[in-house]
Amino acid sequence: MTTEQRGVESSAGTAVQGLPPDARRHALARFVEERTTAKLEAMAETFGVSIMTIHRDLDQLTKDGRLERIRGGARAIPRRFAERDVRLRRHMNSAQKDLLARTAAGLIPAGAIVCLDDSTTVGAMGRYIADRQPSTVFTHSLGLMGAVAQHPAIALVGLGGQYYSETDSFLGTVVVDQVRRIAADVVFVSTTALKNGALFHPDAEAALTKKAIIEVAERKVLLADTSKFESNGLYHVVDLEVFDDIVVEADLPAPHRARLERLGLTIHTAPAP
């Protein structure tokens, strides 16, 4: 039986041969993450491409901060570092994050009071916020504070507390106390993991802060790229059913989309990169 006939599949059950380059690299990153380390030969055989193609893919994935090169193959970046360090996360899936952010920004009504969390996906909304003309922006992200401050027509309210350089934001009970004194028309949130109908995060302080800002807004919008579905997270944030809208990628698998539809969420699809 030939390789084509075998139809090699990943552990997620998705055929991984014959994929276009971007999709192959995404699947390759997941392949390595699931195994912690992987050899060049195993990757080439699984994906039905040459060793040189795998070398080029790994070069790009390393540049994007998704993998680390090792002798003869690649290894996954330790989960906690990949999820916490903002310098790394801003470069991961940057094209997808930008498309999700642009689509999400289109949901901001003119004159609205907007709350933005500290995720790098929501952070990408900073370049589109002025065009939507909100009256006020609340945020605990230091990066977003800098972006919004460039537009004096928008009132900026920074939520301060203990600063964490790993996330470039303020987190914890001091921020939560401030959040409980405000009200917003719409909040935009993302997180590291969506599983079993809920949002999860690996950090307790971040989970607490996200939960607080979600609760103060009348309309709740979630941004989620495909990699967040069925990922792992330690601390429960909120159930998915509390959201009104979710912004997802065009290639979100049908089973995930069907679950979102059953929850009654309005699904907004970002264009393909």
C-alpha positions as a Markdown table, in Angstrom:
| # | Residue | x | y | z |
|---|---|---|---|---|
| 1 | Met | 0.0 | 0.0 | 0.0 |
| 2 | Thr | 1.4 | 3.4 | -1.0 |
| 3 | Thr | 1.8 | 6.4 | 1.3 |
| 4 | Glu | -1.1 | 8.1 | -0.5 |
| 5 | Gln | -3.3 | 5.1 | 0.0 |
| 6 | Arg | -2.6 | 4.9 | 3.7 |
| 7 | Gly | -3.7 | 8.5 | 4.1 |
| 8 | Val | -1.5 | 9.1 | 7.1 |
| 9 | Glu | -3.3 | 11.0 | 9.8 |
| 10 | Ser | -2.4 | 12.9 | 12.9 |
| 11 | Ser | -3.5 | 11.9 | 16.3 |
| 12 | Ala | -6.3 | 14.5 | 15.9 |
| 13 | Gly | -7.6 | 12.4 | 13.0 |
| 14 | Thr | -6.9 | 15.0 | 10.4 |
| 15 | Ala | -5.2 | 14.0 | 7.1 |
| 16 | Val | -1.8 | 15.7 | 7.0 |
| 17 | Gln | -0.5 | 14.9 | 3.5 |
| 18 | Gly | -1.1 | 17.2 | 0.6 |
| 19 | Leu | -1.7 | 20.3 | 2.7 |
| 20 | Pro | -0.8 | 23.8 | 1.5 |
| 21 | Pro | 2.3 | 25.2 | 3.2 |
| 22 | Asp | 0.6 | 27.4 | 5.9 |
| 23 | Ala | -1.8 | 24.5 | 6.9 |
| 24 | Arg | 1.1 | 22.1 | 6.9 |
| 25 | Arg | 3.1 | 24.2 | 9.2 |
| 26 | His | 0.2 | 24.6 | 11.6 |
| 27 | Ala | -0.3 | 20.8 | 11.6 |
| 28 | Leu | 3.4 | 20.3 | 12.0 |
| 29 | Ala | 3.5 | 22.5 | 15.1 |
| 30 | Arg | 0.7 | 20.5 | 16.6 |
| 31 | Phe | 2.4 | 17.2 | 15.7 |
| 32 | Val | 5.6 | 18.3 | 17.6 |
| 33 | Glu | 3.6 | 19.7 | 20.5 |
| 34 | Glu | 1.7 | 16.4 | 20.9 |
| 35 | Arg | 5.0 | 14.4 | 21.1 |
| 36 | Thr | 7.2 | 17.0 | 22.8 |
| 37 | Thr | 10.0 | 16.1 | 20.3 |
| 38 | Ala | 10.1 | 14.8 | 16.8 |
| 39 | Lys | 12.7 | 13.7 | 14.3 |
| 40 | Leu | 13.1 | 15.1 | 10.8 |
| 41 | Glu | 12.6 | 11.7 | 9.2 |
| 42 | Ala | 9.4 | 11.1 | 11.1 |
| 43 | Met | 8.0 | 14.5 | 10.1 |
| 44 | Ala | 8.9 | 14.1 | 6.5 |
| 45 | Glu | 7.3 | 10.7 | 6.3 |
| 46 | Thr | 4.1 | 11.7 | 8.1 |
| 47 | Phe | 3.6 | 14.8 | 6.0 |
| 48 | Gly | 4.7 | 13.3 | 2.7 |
| 49 | Val | 7.3 | 16.0 | 1.9 |
| 50 | Ser | 11.1 | 16.1 | 1.6 |
| 51 | Ile | 13.5 | 16.6 | 4.5 |
| 52 | Met | 14.5 | 20.0 | 3.0 |
| 53 | Thr | 10.8 | 21.1 | 3.1 |
| 54 | Ile | 10.6 | 20.1 | 6.7 |
| 55 | His | 13.8 | 22.1 | 7.4 |
| 56 | Arg | 12.2 | 25.2 | 5.8 |
| 57 | Asp | 8.9 | 24.7 | 7.7 |
| 58 | Leu | 10.8 | 24.4 | 11.0 |
| 59 | Asp | 12.8 | 27.5 | 10.2 |
| 60 | Gln | 9.6 | 29.5 | 9.8 |
| 61 | Leu | 8.0 | 27.9 | 12.9 |
| 62 | Thr | 11.0 | 28.7 | 15.0 |
| 63 | Lys | 11.0 | 32.3 | 13.7 |
| 64 | Asp | 7.3 | 32.5 | 14.7 |
| 65 | Gly | 8.2 | 31.2 | 18.2 |
| 66 | Arg | 6.1 | 28.1 | 17.9 |
| 67 | Leu | 9.0 | 25.5 | 18.1 |
| 68 | Glu | 12.6 | 25.1 | 19.0 |
| 69 | Arg | 15.1 | 23.5 | 16.7 |
| 70 | Ile | 17.2 | 20.6 | 18.1 |
| 71 | Arg | 19.8 | 18.4 | 16.4 |
| 72 | Gly | 18.0 | 16.1 | 14.0 |
| 73 | Gly | 14.5 | 17.6 | 14.6 |
| 74 | Ala | 12.4 | 19.9 | 16.8 |
| 75 | Arg | 10.9 | 20.1 | 20.2 |
| 76 | Ala | 7.9 | 21.9 | 21.7 |
| 77 | Ile | 8.3 | 25.1 | 23.7 |
| 78 | Pro | 7.4 | 24.4 | 27.3 |
| 79 | Arg | 3.7 | 25.1 | 27.7 |
| 80 | Arg | 3.9 | 27.7 | 30.5 |
| 81 | Phe | 6.5 | 29.8 | 28.8 |
| 82 | Ala | 4.6 | 29.7 | 25.5 |
| 83 | Glu | 1.4 | 30.9 | 27.2 |
| 84 | Arg | 2.9 | 33.5 | 29.6 |
| 85 | Asp | 5.7 | 35.4 | 27.8 |
| 86 | Val | 4.1 | 38.2 | 25.8 |
| 87 | Arg | 7.2 | 38.7 | 23.6 |
| 88 | Leu | 6.8 | 35.2 | 22.3 |
| 89 | Arg | 3.0 | 35.2 | 22.0 |
| 90 | Arg | 2.8 | 38.4 | 20.0 |
| 91 | His | 4.7 | 36.6 | 17.2 |
| 92 | Met | 2.7 | 33.4 | 17.3 |
| 93 | Asn | 0.0 | 33.2 | 14.6 |
| 94 | Ser | 0.4 | 36.9 | 14.1 |
| 95 | Ala | -1.4 | 37.0 | 10.7 |
| 96 | Gln | -4.4 | 35.1 | 12.2 |
| 97 | Lys | -4.5 | 37.3 | 15.2 |
| 98 | Asp | -4.6 | 40.4 | 13.1 |
| 99 | Leu | -7.5 | 39.2 | 11.0 |
| 100 | Leu | -9.4 | 38.2 | 14.1 |
| 101 | Ala | -8.7 | 41.6 | 15.7 |
| 102 | Arg | -9.8 | 43.5 | 12.6 |
| 103 | Thr | -13.0 | 41.5 | 12.4 |
| 104 | Ala | -13.7 | 42.0 | 16.1 |
| 105 | Ala | -13.0 | 45.8 | 15.9 |
| 106 | Gly | -15.9 | 46.0 | 13.4 |
| 107 | Leu | -18.3 | 45.0 | 16.2 |
| 108 | Ile | -17.5 | 48.2 | 18.2 |
| 109 | Pro | -20.4 | 50.7 | 17.9 |
| 110 | Ala | -19.4 | 54.4 | 17.6 |
| 111 | Gly | -19.5 | 56.1 | 20.9 |
| 112 | Ala | -19.4 | 52.8 | 22.9 |
| 113 | Ile | -17.6 | 52.2 | 26.2 |
| 114 | Val | -15.2 | 49.4 | 25.4 |
| 115 | Cys | -13.2 | 47.1 | 27.7 |
| 116 | Leu | -10.2 | 45.2 | 26.3 |
| 117 | Asp | -8.3 | 42.4 | 28.0 |
| 118 | Asp | -4.5 | 41.8 | 27.9 |
| 119 | Ser | -4.4 | 38.9 | 25.4 |
| 120 | Thr | -2.2 | 39.3 | 22.4 |
| 121 | Thr | -5.1 | 38.6 | 20.1 |
| 122 | Val | -7.2 | 41.5 | 21.6 |
| 123 | Gly | -4.0 | 43.6 | 21.7 |
| 124 | Ala | -3.9 | 43.5 | 17.9 |
| 125 | Met | -7.1 | 45.5 | 18.0 |
| 126 | Gly | -5.1 | 48.5 | 19.0 |
| 127 | Arg | -4.3 | 49.5 | 15.5 |
| 128 | Tyr | -8.0 | 49.5 | 14.5 |
| 129 | Ile | -9.6 | 51.0 | 17.5 |
| 130 | Ala | -9.5 | 54.7 | 16.4 |
| 131 | Asp | -11.5 | 54.0 | 13.2 |
| 132 | Arg | -14.4 | 52.7 | 15.3 |
| 133 | Gln | -14.6 | 55.9 | 17.4 |
| 134 | Pro | -15.5 | 54.5 | 20.8 |
| 135 | Ser | -16.0 | 57.1 | 23.5 |
| 136 | Thr | -14.0 | 55.3 | 26.2 |
| 137 | Val | -11.6 | 52.4 | 26.4 |
| 138 | Phe | -10.8 | 50.5 | 29.7 |
| 139 | Thr | -7.9 | 48.1 | 29.7 |
| 140 | His | -5.3 | 46.5 | 32.0 |
| 141 | Ser | -2.9 | 45.9 | 29.1 |
| 142 | Leu | 0.0 | 48.3 | 29.2 |
| 143 | Gly | 0.6 | 47.9 | 25.4 |
| 144 | Leu | -3.0 | 48.8 | 24.6 |
| 145 | Met | -2.8 | 51.8 | 27.0 |
| 146 | Gly | 0.0 | 53.1 | 24.8 |
| 147 | Ala | -1.9 | 52.4 | 21.6 |
| 148 | Val | -5.1 | 54.1 | 22.7 |
| 149 | Ala | -3.3 | 57.1 | 24.3 |
| 150 | Gln | -2.2 | 58.1 | 20.8 |
| 151 | His | -5.8 | 59.0 | 20.0 |
| 152 | Pro | -6.9 | 61.9 | 22.3 |
| 153 | Ala | -10.5 | 61.8 | 21.1 |
| 154 | Ile | -10.9 | 58.5 | 23.0 |
| 155 | Ala | -11.0 | 58.6 | 26.8 |
| 156 | Leu | -8.6 | 56.1 | 28.2 |
| 157 | Val | -9.0 | 54.4 | 31.6 |
| 158 | Gly | -6.0 | 52.3 | 32.6 |
| 159 | Leu | -6.7 | 49.6 | 35.2 |
| 160 | Gly | -3.6 | 49.3 | 37.3 |
| 161 | Gly | -2.3 | 47.0 | 40.0 |
| 162 | Gln | 0.6 | 44.5 | 40.2 |
| 163 | Tyr | 2.5 | 44.6 | 36.9 |
| 164 | Tyr | 3.6 | 41.3 | 35.2 |
| 165 | Ser | 6.2 | 41.7 | 32.5 |
| 166 | Glu | 5.4 | 38.2 | 31.2 |
| 167 | Thr | 2.0 | 39.5 | 30.0 |
| 168 | Asp | 2.8 | 43.2 | 29.9 |
| 169 | Ser | -0.3 | 43.9 | 31.9 |
| 170 | Phe | -1.7 | 44.5 | 35.4 |
| 171 | Leu | -3.3 | 41.5 | 37.1 |
| 172 | Gly | -4.9 | 40.4 | 40.4 |
| 173 | Thr | -7.2 | 41.7 | 43.1 |
| 174 | Val | -6.3 | 45.4 | 42.9 |
| 175 | Val | -7.3 | 45.3 | 39.2 |
| 176 | Val | -10.5 | 43.4 | 40.0 |
| 177 | Asp | -11.5 | 45.9 | 42.6 |
| 178 | Gln | -11.2 | 48.7 | 40.1 |
| 179 | Val | -13.1 | 46.7 | 37.4 |
| 180 | Arg | -16.1 | 46.3 | 39.7 |
| 181 | Arg | -16.5 | 50.0 | 39.8 |
| 182 | Ile | -17.0 | 50.4 | 36.1 |
| 183 | Ala | -19.5 | 49.4 | 33.4 |
| 184 | Ala | -18.9 | 48.8 | 29.7 |
| 185 | Asp | -21.0 | 48.4 | 26.7 |
| 186 | Val | -18.8 | 45.7 | 25.2 |
| 187 | Val | -15.8 | 43.7 | 26.3 |
| 188 | Phe | -13.3 | 41.8 | 24.1 |
| 189 | Val | -11.5 | 38.8 | 25.5 |
| 190 | Ser | -9.3 | 35.9 | 24.4 |
| 191 | Thr | -7.6 | 33.2 | 26.4 |
| 192 | Thr | -5.3 | 30.2 | 26.0 |
| 193 | Ala | -7.7 | 27.3 | 26.1 |
| 194 | Leu | -11.3 | 26.5 | 25.2 |
| 195 | Lys | -12.4 | 23.1 | 26.4 |
| 196 | Asn | -15.6 | 21.4 | 27.7 |
| 197 | Gly | -17.6 | 24.4 | 26.9 |
| 198 | Ala | -15.5 | 26.8 | 29.0 |
| 199 | Leu | -12.5 | 29.2 | 29.0 |
| 200 | Phe | -9.4 | 28.2 | 30.9 |
| 201 | His | -6.1 | 29.9 | 31.6 |
| 202 | Pro | -2.8 | 28.6 | 33.1 |
| 203 | Asp | -2.4 | 31.5 | 35.5 |
| 204 | Ala | -4.8 | 32.1 | 38.5 |
| 205 | Glu | -4.3 | 35.9 | 38.6 |
| 206 | Ala | -5.0 | 36.2 | 34.9 |
| 207 | Ala | -8.1 | 34.0 | 35.1 |
| 208 | Leu | -9.4 | 36.1 | 38.0 |
| 209 | Thr | -8.9 | 39.3 | 36.1 |
| 210 | Lys | -10.5 | 38.1 | 32.9 |
| 211 | Lys | -13.5 | 36.9 | 34.7 |
| 212 | Ala | -14.0 | 40.3 | 36.4 |
| 213 | Ile | -13.8 | 42.3 | 33.1 |
| 214 | Ile | -16.2 | 39.9 | 31.4 |
| 215 | Glu | -18.8 | 40.4 | 34.1 |
| 216 | Val | -18.9 | 44.2 | 33.8 |
| 217 | Ala | -19.9 | 44.4 | 30.1 |
| 218 | Glu | -23.3 | 44.2 | 28.6 |
| 219 | Arg | -22.1 | 42.5 | 25.4 |
| 220 | Lys | -19.3 | 40.0 | 25.6 |
| 221 | Val | -17.2 | 39.1 | 22.6 |
| 222 | Leu | -14.6 | 36.2 | 22.5 |
| 223 | Leu | -11.7 | 36.0 | 20.0 |
| 224 | Ala | -10.4 | 32.5 | 19.4 |
| 225 | Asp | -8.1 | 31.2 | 16.8 |
| 226 | Thr | -8.3 | 27.5 | 16.0 |
| 227 | Ser | -5.3 | 26.5 | 18.2 |
| 228 | Lys | -7.2 | 27.5 | 21.4 |
| 229 | Phe | -9.9 | 24.7 | 20.9 |
| 230 | Glu | -9.1 | 21.7 | 23.0 |
| 231 | Ser | -5.9 | 23.2 | 24.4 |
| 232 | Asn | -5.0 | 22.8 | 28.1 |
| 233 | Gly | -5.6 | 25.3 | 30.8 |
| 234 | Leu | -5.6 | 25.0 | 34.6 |
| 235 | Tyr | -8.0 | 27.7 | 35.9 |
| 236 | His | -11.6 | 28.1 | 34.9 |
| 237 | Val | -12.5 | 31.6 | 33.7 |
| 238 | Val | -16.1 | 31.5 | 32.6 |
| 239 | Asp | -18.4 | 29.2 | 30.6 |
| 240 | Leu | -18.7 | 29.8 | 26.9 |
| 241 | Glu | -22.4 | 30.3 | 27.1 |
| 242 | Val | -22.0 | 33.7 | 28.8 |
| 243 | Phe | -20.7 | 35.2 | 25.6 |
| 244 | Asp | -22.9 | 36.9 | 23.0 |
| 245 | Asp | -20.4 | 36.8 | 20.1 |
| 246 | Ile | -17.3 | 34.8 | 19.1 |
| 247 | Val | -14.8 | 35.7 | 16.3 |
| 248 | Val | -13.2 | 32.7 | 14.8 |
| 249 | Glu | -11.0 | 31.7 | 11.8 |
| 250 | Ala | -12.4 | 30.7 | 8.5 |
| 251 | Asp | -11.0 | 27.2 | 8.8 |
| 252 | Leu | -12.5 | 26.4 | 12.2 |
| 253 | Pro | -13.4 | 22.7 | 12.0 |
| 254 | Ala | -17.1 | 21.9 | 11.6 |
| 255 | Pro | -17.5 | 20.1 | 14.9 |
| 256 | His | -16.3 | 23.1 | 16.9 |
| 257 | Arg | -18.5 | 25.5 | 14.9 |
| 258 | Ala | -21.5 | 23.2 | 15.5 |
| 259 | Arg | -20.9 | 23.3 | 19.3 |
| 260 | Leu | -20.7 | 27.1 | 19.2 |
| 261 | Glu | -24.0 | 27.2 | 17.3 |
| 262 | Arg | -25.7 | 25.0 | 19.9 |
| 263 | Leu | -24.7 | 27.4 | 22.6 |
| 264 | Gly | -26.5 | 30.2 | 20.7 |
| 265 | Leu | -23.4 | 32.3 | 20.1 |
| 266 | Thr | -23.3 | 34.7 | 17.1 |
| 267 | Ile | -20.3 | 33.5 | 15.1 |
| 268 | His | -18.2 | 36.1 | 13.1 |
| 269 | Thr | -15.7 | 34.6 | 10.7 |
| 270 | Ala | -12.5 | 36.3 | 10.0 |
| 271 | Pro | -11.2 | 36.1 | 6.4 |
| 272 | Ala | -8.5 | 33.5 | 5.6 |
| 273 | Pro | -5.0 | 34.9 | 5.6 |
